[in-house]
Amino acid sequence: MYIRTLFYGGVQMINEKKSVQNQIEVVMLENLVPQDHLLRLIDKYIDFSFIREATKELYCLDNGRPAIDPIMLFKMLFIGYLFGIRSERQLVKEIEVNVAYRWFLGLSLTEKVPNASTISQNRRRRFKDSDIAQQIFDNIVHQAIQHNMISGKVLYSDSTHIKANANKHKVGKKEVEISTKSYMEDLEKAIDEERIKHGKQPLKKKTNSTEEKKVIKVSTTDPDSGYMIRDGKPNGFHYLDHRTVDTKNNIITDVYVTAANVNDVDPYLERLDVQRKKFGFLVKYVGLDAGYFTNPICKGIVDRCIMPVVAYRLGPHAKGKFTKIRFTYDKENDCYVCPNNCELKYKTTTRQGYSEYVCKEEICCSCPKKDSCLSNKMKFRTIRRHVWEENKEVSMTFLKTEKGKGIYKKRKETIERSFADSKNLHGLRYCRFRGIKSVSEQCLLTAAVQNMKKIARKLSLYFFVSEKGFLCLC
């Protein structure tokens, strides 16, 4: 093998590179990091001093060797989550050779990088029972509020699955009690009121005090995870990251982790209240997908004087038959009117909270539209209406307006994009750890660095445009 060297006028045309690895150079680390590097922007616009104050009680100030600065320790984690470095050992190796990482941590070119075991041991011991990850996330949200990057008026919520660090074939079975929903007491009261209004006796209370139970699959490697079976989703053990974002700049305002066998709607209202109390949000609208279109959720949102913007499905029905939406509810007369202008009168209210409205059999049999309304085995049509269904109708009516359509349209640009970034860019597709506390830490810090990135880039653009003298709408 040989290299052909070109000559032009007797001059060699290849500038052969000589080895410079052993030469001594005087350089400044400050000059090696580009001015527009992401870590420069984050270091400039994000205040990390609160970490030292938040962790002060977890350190002993008069015993043992001096500890590594907690700000440096968490900055190392931020680098890993920012650039999707899943392994802490690999993170240390990357910091050793990356001058931007060293600059962000305040390390010189020759200074030794803390060992990966330092990070893991601090997590297992010092920060084990603390809420430091939650404090970091909340503080970053507060900083976004101070920079007027969050309005708190329109919030979008959803959940995404994260594959647990568990083998789906290592399965055990466990019998668990079916928990009573928090709204059941209010529902039973509403049912009794509905029955009394129609001259019927309230339902008798259940005398059976034994709790209902069911058998679920449990992972032997990560018992905190839940076995998920959903259409279009991979079966196996997962966690759910329930997340809320603000519409103004897509800043994440809440992160809450549950096992994957927990329904999306279960923690929603509680997490909405947490945000309103913690950050003082004056929420006017909430955007949700069809999975949240339930009577308790819509009622809870309306009771909080918030307009629900929730997608809905027509529900299962026979092809070619009239669906419930073709029947009009007459609130004044408390009846339904069918497509043939016949009335369906109130019959009873069930223990599940549904009032039944039925049409007379002789009317249905002689109806010219019965083939489009009744199945072969049906003799008359029955429509079921939940005692809280008017809250669903509020959402459905608003969603059909131009404003409602505009608010819901932004859902895919906010919450869906936030999940996509966290999985594709920040390694949230898989759990790094086992146990719900450790997975919560991963989700909270991932969301925190996403917010840091948003804040830093928005503010850098704002000040750049301001210095140039242009109108800034940031």
N, C-alpha and C positions, 0 to 999 in steps of 0.2 A: 504494500500500500504506500502511495506517495502523494504529495500535494503538488499540483501544478501551480507555479507562481508566474503571474503575468508581468511583463516588463513593457514599459512605454518610454521610449527615448532613453533606454538604459537605466530607468528608475523602477525599483520594485513597487508593485501596486498593492501589496498586502502588508498591513501594519501588524506584525506579529506581536501578540500580547505576552509580556514577560510576567513571571510570577511576582506578586506583591504581598503574598500572605505573611511574609516574615518581616516586612518593613514596618518601621515605627512611624506612626502618624499622630498628630495632635488634632483632635476633632472635638466639637461640642455636640453632645447628644441633642441639644435643643435644635441644632441645624439639620439633624438627620430625619426629623419627623415633619412631613408636609403640613403646611398651615391649615389645610382643609381636611385633615384626617379626622375621622369620626371621634376618636378618643380625645383629640385636642378640643373639639367642640363640646363634648360631654364634660371634660375637665373644666372648661371655661364657664359653662352655664348651669351646671348641677352642683349644688352645695352638699358635700359629703360629711361635713363636720358633725352632723347630728348622730352619725354612727358611733362616734367615740362616747358621746353622752348616753346613748341608748344602751351601750354595753358596759358602762362604767361599773355597775353593780356586779357584773359577772367576772371581774378580774380582782385578784388580791394584790393590793398595792404595797404590802410590806413583807412579802414572803416569796421565796422562789426566784428563778431567773426572770429578767425583764421579758415581757411577752411581745410578740410581734404586734405592731400597730393594727388594731381591728379594721381601720379604714383600708390599709393595704390588703388585709386578708379578704375583705369583701370586694375590693376592686379586682382581685384575682378572679373571684367568682363571676363578677360582672363581665370580665373579658371572655370567660368561658361561655357564658350564656349569650353574649353579644354575637360571638363569631361561631357559635354552634360546636364548640369543642366539648365533647361529652365526657371524656376521661380526664380526671384531675392530674394523672401522671403525664398525659399528653399535654395538658395545659401548662405544666411546669416546663416541659421541653420547648413548647412554643415560646414561652416568655424568655427563655434563655437565649434564643436566637433572634427575637423580634425587637428591634429598637423602639418601635412605637409602644409596645407593651411595657417595656422597661421604663420609658419616659412617663407613661401614665401612672406607673407604680412608684415612681421616684427612685428607681434603682439606676446605678451607674452601669457602664458597659461591662465592668468586671465584677460587680457585686453579686454575691451568691443569692439565688432565688430560693425562697422558703420551700421546704420539701412538701410533696403532695400529702404525706401523712399528717403534716401540720393542719391542713385544711380538714381532713377527715376526722382527726382526733378532736379538733375544736367542735365539729358538728356533733360528734358522739357524746362529748363530755360537757364542754362549756355551754353550748347553745342548745342542748338536748331538750330541755323543758321550757325554753324561752320562746317568745313570739317575735324575735328579732326580724325574721323575714317579713312578717306582717307589718312591723313598724317601718321597715325600709320602704315597702310598697306604699303604705299610707303617706309617708313623708314626701315621696316623689309626687304623689297625687296632689298634696297640699302645695308643693312648689309649682305645679302646673296651674293650680287655681290662682296662686299669687301672680303668675304671669298672664292671667286672663285667657288661658287656653281651654278652659272648661266652662260651659254654660250651665250644665245640670238641668236643662229644660227638656231635652229629648234624650232618652237612654234606650239602648238596644241590648238585649240579653239573649244568650243562647248557651249551649253546652257542646263540648266536643270530647270524643273519647281519646284516651291515651293508653297505649298498650302497656300493661303492667309487666314488671320484671319477674315473670312467673311462667312456668311451663303449663300449658293448658291441659296436658295429659296427666299431670300430678294433681288429682282431684279427690276431695273428700266430700262427704255429705253432712249437713247440719240442719237440725230442726230449729226454726226460729219463730217467734211470735209475730203475727201480723199487727203492726202498730196502728192505732186508731188515728185517723186524720184529725188535725187540729180544728178543722171547721165543722166537725160532726155535731157538736152541741148547738151551734147556730143553725145548722141544717135541720136538725130535729125540731127546733123551735119554729122555724119557718114552715115545716110540714104541718105541724099542729095548727098554726095560724091559718094555713090554707084550707085545712079540713074544716075547722070551726067556721070559717067564712062561708063555706058551702053547706053548713048545717050538719056536718058529720062529726062523729066522736074522734078525739085525738087517738093516735095509735098507742097501744099498750107498750110500755117499756120492756125491753128484753130482760128476762129474769136470769138467763144463762150467763153466769159470771166467768165461765172459762174462756180463756183467750184463744182465738183461732190461730192455728199454726200451719206452717208450710215447710217443706224440705227444699233447701237450696244447695247449689254447688259451692264448695269452698276450696280455694287454692291452699295446698300444703306448704308452698314456698312464700306466699304473700297473702295471709288470711284477710287482710284489710281490703284487698281488691274484690271486685264483683264480677260474676260471670254474665256477660252481655250477649243477648240474642235479639237482634233487631234486623229488620229488612234493610238490605243494602249495606250492612255493617259487618265487619269480621267477627265471627264468634270467638269467644275466649275471655280471659281475665283482663279487665280494663279498669281505669279510673275515669271519672267525668270531671272536666274543668268547666265549671259554671262561671261565665264571664259576662261583664257588663262594660260597654263603652259609651262614651259621650259623643254626640254627633258633631260637635264643633271642630275638633281636631283629631277625633278617633283615639283619644286618650282612654286607657283602660281604667275604670273606676272601681271595679270589684272583681275579686277572684275567690272562688270557693270550690273546694275539691270534695267529691264524694265517691263512693264505690259505684261501679257502672250499673249495678242492679237497682240503683235509686232513680226514681222517676224525675225527669227534668223539672217538673212543676213543683215538686215538694219543697225545695228550699227557696223558691223564687221570691215570694212575698216577704219572707224574713230578711233576705239579702237586700231587697229594695228598701226596707225600713232602716237597715243598717247604714246604707249610703246616705239616706236623707238625714239621719241623725248625726252621723260622723262628719259629713262634709257640708251639711246645711243646704242640700240641693232642693230647689223648688221645682220639682218635676211636673211637667205639664202633659207629656206624651211618653209612652213606652212602646217600642216596636218589638214584636215577637213573631215567631213562625207559628205554623198551625199546630205544633205540638203543645203549645200553651193555651190553645183555645178550649178551655174547660170552664164550666160554670163557676167553681170556686175562685179560679184565677181572675176571671173577668169581674166577678163581684168584688174581690179584694182590691183590684185596681180602681174600680169606680168608687168604692167606699173611701178611697184615699184622695178623692177629687182629682184623679188622673184619667186622661183619655187613653183607653187601650187601642192600639193599632195592631191588631192581631189577624194573621191570615186564618182562613177557615176552609174546611172541606165540606162537601155536600153529604158525606157519609155513605155507607153501603146502601145500595138500592138495586132493584131489578131493572134491567135495561128496558126502556120503553114505558116504564111506569112513572106516575107522578111522584115526585119527591116531596118532602115536608115543606120545602121552600115555595111550592106552588099553592100552599094553603095559607090564607091570610088570617092573622089573629086579630079579632075584634076585642080590644081591651074594654071598651065601654060595656059590651054585652057579655064579656067573658066567654067567648066561643070562637071556634075556627070556622072560616068560610071556605068551602072547597071550590075547585075550578068551575063547578056547575052551579055555584051560588047557593049551595045548601049548607045548613049549619051543622056543626059537630058540637054537641053539648058536653058539659063537664060530667064526668062519672065518678072519679075518685082520685086520691093522691096516694101513691105508693110509699113504702118505707125508704126507697131510694131517692125520693124527692121529685118524682115525676107525676104531674097531673095528667090524667087520661081524658081525652075528648073523643066521643064516639058519635057516629051518625046512625040513624035508625036503619034497620035492616031492609025494610020495605022501600026506603028511599034509594038505597044503594043498588038494590036489585033492579029497579026500574030506571036507573040513571043511564043515559046514552053514552057516558064516558067511563062506564065501569070497567071496560077492558083495559083502559089505561091507568086505572086506579087500584083495582083489586087483583090479587093473585087468584089462582084456581081454587085454593082452599079457603079464601076469605069471603065472608058473607057481608061484612060491613067494614068501613074504614075507621081506624083508630089513630089518633095523633097524640104523641106524648110531649108534654111541655114541662121543663124543669121549673121549680119554684123561683130559681134565680136566672131564668133564661133572658129576662129583659136586659140584663147586663151584657149578654152576648150580642143582643140586637143593637145595643149602643155602639159596640165595636164594629159590627157588620155595616151599619148605616154610615159611620164615619169613614170607614175604609173605602166606601164607594165615592166619596167626595174627592175633589182634586187635591186638596191639602192632605187627606189621608193617603191617597195614592203616592203623593210626593214623599211623605214621611216614610212609608213602608219601602219605597224604592231604594232609599238610602241604606236599607238594612244590609244588602249584599256588599255595599261599599264600605261598611264600617265593621260590624261584628264578624262577618265572614272573612273579610280581608285580614282582620286582626288574627284570627285563628290560622289562616293560611301563612302569614308571616311567621308566626310562632313555630309552626311545624316545619316549614321549608327552610327558614333561615336561622332558627334558634334552637333546633333540636328537641322540640316538644312532642314529637311523634311517638317517642318511647320514654318510659320512666327510667331515670338513672338509678333510682333507689327503690327500696321496698318499705312499705308502711305508709299510711296516709299522711303522717306528719312530714316525712321526708319528701313525699310527692307534692304536698302542699308547698313546701319550701321551693321546690323546683318550679312550680307553676307561678308562685308569687314573684320570684326573682326573674323569671323569664318575662313576666308582664312588666316588672319594674324596669328592665333594660329596654324593653320596647318603648315604654314611656320616656325614658331618658333620651333615646334616639330621636323620638318625635320632638321633645322639648328643645333639644340642642339644635336640631336642623331648622326648626321653625324660628327660633330666636336668632340664629346666625343669618337666616334669610331676611328677617325683619331688620336687623341692624345694618346688613349690607345694603338693602334697599333704602333705608333711612339715610345712610351716609352718602348715597348717590343722589339724594334729593328727590327721589320719586315718591309717588303716593303709595303708602303701604297699607294693605288691607289684611295683614296677618292677624 
